[in-house]
Each structure stands twice: as structure tokens, then as C-alpha cells.
Amino acid sequence: MKKIIAIALLAAFAAPSLLSAADNTRFPPIPVDKQTAKQKEFIKALTDSPRSANGGGGNITNPPFKVYLRSPEFGTYAIKMSDYLRFDTGLENRLTELAILIAARNWDNDYIWTAHFGPAVKGGLDPSVAADMAAGKRPAKMKDDEAIVYDLLTEIYRDRKVSDATFAKATGKFGEKGVMDIIGLASYYGNTAMALIVSNGTRPAGNEPKLQKLTQNFPK
């Protein structure tokens, strides 16, 4: 029983590392002696990434990285972009992780959701914010800056436009650069979600609130 609980906690608060057997049926591991110079360059970039030191899932056997490995030129740039977006924008961790969770909710992606729920809470996001999103509700306990990030991204996802009021609040709080960085975060994790979809990437569910299947992920 203790072992089961430990695995559940790991799934909720660690980076993706526990994969089902089905995950290896697509994009199987490439032996070292079969890897190209570019693939080895990508693997080094992944290993050297701050994500590895921060528990960020820098394992080449994990999706989406095993998908990126098939186009290592893309993968190397993707890791650099991800490192900037996660660690160097100047946004507080709770805001960075909130943007990632919103992207996970948009894509109904349990892998990203599970991987980033723990870091979001650790970074200062009220757990009820994620729990409300998982249930398809507008979070009731968002801080003012969190609500701005939420409104900006959910209007993009749901409405395919951003209202003047939301744009004014977003640029007023984060500036034009900050707005682009928030959009970049969500966009990057859209790419991650698609790589996970094509690879059949799954991970055991943690003890975080589960993403409910909804007809509309973001309420009006």
C-alpha cells in the first residue's frame, strides 16, 4: 500500500518518468550507435537544460523528447525555447505554471497536467485554481495577475479573439513582451501536446485533480 501511495505522489509532483509499455510502441529508443551527430547534440542540449536540474523531465526516453529526437534540429531549438519560456521570462513560477496548466486543459492533456500541477502549487498557485479548471469552472481564488493570464489565454482558446478590456489589462500588467511570452508558453505546450498525441504518450495518474472531459473547457 505504501508503495502505491509513493508512486501516486511521484506522479503528481515529479516530472514525467513513468511510462506505460504502450508508450514504447511508437518512436522506440534509438541505440547510441545508431544516433546521428545531430541527435547526440539534441540529447546533450536536453541533458544540459535547467529542466534536468529542476526535476523537469530531461529524459530522452520520455515523450515528447523521443519524438523531438526524430527531428533533432527542431528538438534542439525547441529545448532552448522551452528553457527560455520556463526559466527566463521574468514571470513568477506560479504564472508560468498556470499558463502551462491552461494549455494542458485546452488540450485535455493529462501528461502535461500531471507533470505541472505539482510545480504550480509549489510555485504558489492555490490548488483550488487548478481544481476548478479541471472541473471546467472559472477558478474562484485567482490573484489579480493570475486572472489576467487566465482571461488572455482562455479567450484565445475559446473565443479566437481577445477583448479590448483583456488586452488592456494584460499589456498594462505584463507589457507587450510579457503578453508575447505568455502566448509563447501556451503555444509551446500545444506543440508538446501534439507530440504526446502522436506518440501515444501516457503516464500513470497522480493524486492531483483529474481533468474532466468537457464539451467546453473554458466557461464564459
N, C-alpha and C positions, 0 to 999 in steps of 0.2 A: 504493500500500500504506500509506504514511504517513497519507494522508487517511482511509483506512478505520479505522486504529488510533485516530486522533484522534476520529472520530465515535463509536467504541465507548467511549472513555474519557469523552467528554462525556455519553453516555447513562448511564454508571454513576455519575458524580459531580456532574452538574449537575441542575438542576430540569427537569421535563418541558417541552420546547420543540420537539422534533422529532416531527411528526405525519405519519401516512400520509395519502394522498389520501382514503382511505375515511373518515377522521375528519370530513371536511367535508360528508359526505352527510346527516348529521343535525345539527340545530342549527347551520346555517351562520352565518357572521358577519353581524351586523346593521349596516348602514351608519350612520354617525354621524347623518345627517339623519333616520334612522328610529328612533333611540333615544329612549325616553321619559326624562323627568326622573329617574325612579327608577332607570332603567338607568344613566344617567350618574352618579348618586350611587353606585351599586354599583361602577362602573368606577373612580371616584375612591377609594373605600374599598380596592379591590384594589391600586391604584397606590400608595396611601399606606401600605399594610401593611408591617410589618417583613419579611415574606416576600420582598418585592421587593429590599430591601437585602441580604438574606441568601441570595440565589440561590434563593428559594422558589417560583419559578414563577408570578409575578404577571402572567401574560399572558392577556388576555381571550379569545384565540383557542384557548387550551388547555382540554381537558376537565380537571376538571369545571366550570370557571368559565363556559364558554359555555353550560352547562346552567343554572347558577345565574342567569345573566343573564335567563333567561326568567321567573324569579320574583325580581326584584331586591330586593324586600322581604326575602325569605328569604335571598338571597345576601349582603346587607349584614350581617345578623345572623350568618350562617354564617362570614363572614370574621372578624368580631370574636371569635366563639367560637374559631375556629381560631387566631387570633393569641394569645389568652389561653392556650390549651392548649399551644401550641408554645413560647411565649416567656416566659410569666409565672407558671407554676405553682410555680416554685422547684425543680422536678425537674432533675437533671443532664441534659444533652443526650443522653447515651447511653441513659438510661432513657426519655426522651420518644421517641427514635427507635426504641428496642426495642419500645415499646408499639405504635408505628405499623407496624413490621415484622410484629409478631404479628397485627395486624389484616389486613395485606396477605396474610399466609399463610392466615388463616382464609378470606378471600375469593378466594384464588388469583389475586390481582390483580398482574399483572406491572408495570403502570404505577406503582402506589404503591411496590411493592418496589424497582423500579429507581430511582425518584426519591429514596428514603430510605435505600438501602443505603450510599451514599457519606457522607451526613451522619452516619449511625450510627457508621461506622468512624472518621470524623473526630472525632466526639464522644467516642471512647474505647471503643466496643464492639469486643470481639475479633471479627475477621472470621469466625472459626470458629463463633461463635454463630449468625450468620445462615446460614452454610453448612449447619450441622446442621439448622436449621429448614427450609431449602429442600429438604433431603432427607427431611424428615419424622421427624427424630430429636430427642430431647431434647438441647439443647446441653450439651456436656460441660464447657465452660470459662466458665460464667457466674459472675460475682461473686455474693455472697450477696444483695445488693439486686436484682440482675437476675433471680435465680431466684425471688424473691418476686413481681416483676411478671409473670414468665412463668407461674408457677403460678396466680396470681389470674386472669389473662385466659384461659389455656388451660382452666382448669376451667369458667369461664363459658361459653366457646365449646363445649367438648367435652361437659361433664357437665350443663350447665344448672343448676349449683349450685356453691357454694363450701364447701369443708370447713371445719370449725371451726379446724383447725390452720392452714390457709392464711389464713383471715380474721384469726386472732390475729397471725400473722407480718406480714401486710400493714398492719393498724392499728398494730401495735407499731412498725413501721419508718416508715411514712408518715403515720400518723394517719388519722382518718376523712376529713378534707378531701383528703389525698393519694390515698386509695383512690378517692374520687369523681373526682378529676382524672384518674387513670389510666383509670378506666372511661369518662370523658368523651372522652379521646383516642381510645380504641378505637372508641367509638360514632361519633364524628365521622368517622373514616375508613371506617366502614361506610357512612355517607351518601355519602362521596366515591366509594367503590367502586360503589355503586348508580348514581350519576350517570355514572360511567365506563362501566358496563354498558349503560345506556340510550342513551348517545351513541356506542357502538361505539368508545370511546376506546382507542387503541393507541399504542405508541411503540416504536422500534427497541430491541432487546435490547442491554444493555450487557455488560460483561465480569464482572459480579457473578454469584455462584452463581444458577443458574436455579431457579425454583420448580418442583419436580416435581409432576406430577399424582398425587394420592394418594387412596386411599379413606378414610383417616383422617389429617387434617393434624397432629394432636397426639397422640402416643402416650401410653399410660397409664404 
